[in-house]
Amino acid sequence: MSEAELIFTALAELSTRHIAESMQARGMPENKVAGKSGGNIARKARLELEEKTGKKVVAADNYLPPKIMKKLK
């Protein structure tokens, strides 16, 4: 995982936690809403960086080949 991927993952997690705390989320449905919101914040930031730099943040070597993914399911 690249440095940028780690930073955007940390941004998503921090955003999610702050949103969940501010809305006093209890249980799966409320935390799911907070998770989606936190993830969207990091997604927008990642897309904006990719647009400005012209480089992808997510590295292609992070994914498992399709054959391995089938075994995991």
Secondary structure in CASP SS format (residue, H / E / C, confidence):
PFRMAT SS
TARGET T0000
AUTHOR 0000-0000-0000
METHOD secondary structure of the structure
MODEL  1
M C 1.00
S C 1.00
E H 1.00
A H 1.00
E H 1.00
L H 1.00
I H 1.00
F H 1.00
T H 1.00
A H 1.00
L H 1.00
A H 1.00
E H 1.00
L H 1.00
S H 1.00
T H 1.00
R H 1.00
H H 1.00
I H 1.00
A H 1.00
E H 1.00
S H 1.00
M C 1.00
Q C 1.00
A C 1.00
R C 1.00
G H 1.00
M H 1.00
P H 1.00
E H 1.00
N H 1.00
K H 1.00
V H 1.00
A H 1.00
G H 1.00
K H 1.00
S H 1.00
G H 1.00
G H 1.00
N H 1.00
I H 1.00
A H 1.00
R H 1.00
K H 1.00
A H 1.00
R H 1.00
L H 1.00
E H 1.00
L H 1.00
E H 1.00
E H 1.00
K H 1.00
T H 1.00
G C 1.00
K C 1.00
K C 1.00
V C 1.00
V C 1.00
A C 1.00
A H 1.00
D H 1.00
N H 1.00
Y C 1.00
L C 1.00
P C 1.00
P H 1.00
K H 1.00
I H 1.00
M H 1.00
K H 1.00
K H 1.00
L H 1.00
K C 1.00
END
